[in-house]
Amino acid sequence: MGDKAHTHPGAAGRATAADHPASVRNVVLVGHSGSGKTTLVEALALTAGAVNRAGRVEDGGTVSDYDDIEHRQQRSVQLSLVPVEWDGYKINLLDTPGYADFVGELRAGLRAADAALFVVSASDGVDGSTRMVWEECAAVGMPRAIVITHLEAARADFSEMTRVCAEAFGADDPDAVLPLYLPLHGPEGPDGHAPVTGLTGLLSQRLFDYSSGERKESEPGEDQLPGIEEARNRLIEGIISESEDETLMDRYLGGEQVDVKTLIEDLERAVARGAFFPVLAAAPAAEGARQGLGTVELLELITGGFPTPLERDQPLVTTPEGQPRELKPCDPAGPLVAEVVKTSSDPYVGRISLVRVFSGTLRPDETVHVSGHGLADRGHEDHDVDERVGALSTPFGKQQRPVAHAVAGDLACVAKLNRAETGDTLSAKDDPLLMAPWEMPDPLLPLAIQAHSKPDEDKLSQGLSRLVAEDPTMRLEQNQDTHQVVLWCLGEAHADVALERLRSRYGVQVDVVPHKVSLRETFGTRAAGRGRHVKQSGGHGQFAICEIEVEPLPGGSGIEFVDKVVGGAVPRQFIPSVEKGVRAQAAKGVAAGYPLIDVRVTLLDGKAHSVDSSDAAFQTAGALALREAAADARIHLLEPVAEVTVLVGDDYVGPVMSDLSGRRGRVVGTEQVGTGRTLVRAEVPEIEIGRYAVDLRSLSHGTARFSRSYVRHEPMPSQIAERVREEAKDG
């Protein structure tokens, strides 16, 4: 790659539909926030002729980060598709957010792509979260390449960054992470920094000078070749070691000169099957320039080395009933199977679904079957409905450019799919199919909200349903215990974007309120109570007296009601009324207003009146008796306890365990997971982990993950319980 001829598409920035999967390349850009992914996408679009020299599309906007929220946040918060054409190929560039809160958008990009470009800043290096994504890609065999950006930064060193990348990404085989080009430096400036002005192709041994704003190719001088010899020999050995020709290494070591064309073909095959990971350099074009440094080389790598959709393993496909269905990989003539990888709302067009077609060909105005299964726990109901596809288009900045069809392997936007949500499958109306959903991160940061005003309250439900339809990493909870509406998010930035979308897109203003956990009450001691409800006010009066005894039960017992009345002191027909009153009062609580659980209530005695006793009177007496018993007993407040499982690097195990202990947690076990990671299990009161998603990220520098699940309720420490009771009184 580097001596290949290519045909520049000129001004053909038109993003047309691809005619065959072999002409499509789907590439996701991955990297930490600020690494330069969006800038790189725009540089590639400029080089491919898709934007003008100012890096703008026809309407004056940029091709990526065009959302108003992204402008205000000054970072990417959503997946963006930027299609370009190069050498007769359609390249779908998927720009993902680098911030951890938007990992759901990253996962969607990984699902839609067939290869990944890892963008690494020369000034920041490789962070822990980028390493984790690399491991995820390695687990599924996704082909990858590395692009080093920000070479203009002071003290930026391409050779050092290549070494860092080999150490971070090449743990199994450092010789599989090697540069294809070395930077050419111009004269030193006043600050002693020599800018990168071009590249030297290690295989082709050609110079590519970008200093004029366009790529110019030339022969290196005799004095320049020795400087690349060591890197070139190492690259050749790395390529040959991954060659499918097992005799090539012996021939090379025997002194045979391997043809450059053979090396490039072997390199492309090794990259396509995820066995070799080339390192390249890139920089945006200077003002007025037509090409950014390294962009041609990157486009050549994408079209020549990255796999076609035909080479990707097909995700599992079943019928809606769960029967496996074998399909020919990426067949444009096969049964339609497409997946909604992103859902967004446009104020003028309505709902727009970004779709990856895995089989068949999607066309406008046809009726498709929409299947959505497996996300019920996040507020997404299972559904099987037929919908008519609207116009097909491909996005370019804020524009939507119409296309005639989308073949297997391609990506397109579909308008007016009102029922389809992110993760849903589109298939033929008469042959419904379902794709297994991709793994979604669990939202673990609760955001309790309430409508700001009555008009907002009327719009809140619809706004929230649209919000979670767009973002399956968000979970909507209507908590029946605390009567709160809770949005579960991935982090603070995720929550901020959710609130802004509610306000700006759906016109709903909400207030954030303190999140409550589901507390309970129970009796700490045995107690007796007498409920007397006697009233006479003309006509039929009210008469009911009952005597009860309450005793605590083991956790998980609920409320047990026992009848020990003798001699008909309480008539048979009114005993269920007493129980009903007791249970109603228990649901309201007896001390701080939280439901009462884990007690046995025994009805011992009572009195009735032949005329004035009634069902309602004995319900009231039962409730009064329980309240009187509570007044004479020690009432415990019970708090929910969660099992927290933290997967963390060995370097952070100590701080994580110490932090959990500070949250009143009990570590119940640890175990080694793979190399350099530990799984820590602890039981922690839920009231202590409301912000754990944020705090753990800070504590572990973004490298730890955790899950939580409810275990039981247990007594809250007295000093904390007293504070909760006081807050309940004030409320």
Protein Blocks (a to p, Z undefined) as FASTA:
>chain_A
ZZaccddekjmlbccddfbfklpccddddddehilmmmmmmmmmmmnopacfkopafkop
afbhkbfklmmnopafbdcdddddeehiacddddddfbfklmmmmmmmmmmpmbdcdddd
fklopafklmmmmmmmmmnopacddddehklpghiafklmmmmmmmmmmmmlmmlpccfb
dcddddddfkopacdfbdcdfklopacdfknopacdddddfklmmmmmmmmmmmmmmmmm
mpcblklmmmmmnopacdfklmmmmmmmmmmnopaccddddddddehiabdghklmmmmm
mmmmpccfklpccdddddfkopacdddehifklccddddfbdcddfklopadddddfedj
ddehiacddddehilmnopacdddddddddddddehjbccddfbdcehiacddehilkbc
ghiacddfklccddddddddddfbdcddddfblklmmmmmmmmmmmmmmmmmbccdddfk
lopacdddfbfklmmmmmmmmmmmnopacdddddddddddddfbdcdddddddddeehjd
dddddddddddddehklpadddfbehhlagfklmmmmmmmmmmmmmnopknopacehiac
ddfbdcddfklgcfklmmmmmmmmmmmmmmmpccddddddddddddddfklmmmmmmmmm
mnopacfbdcdehehiacddddddfklmmmmmmmmmmmnnopaccddddfbdcdddfklm
mmmmmmmmmZZ
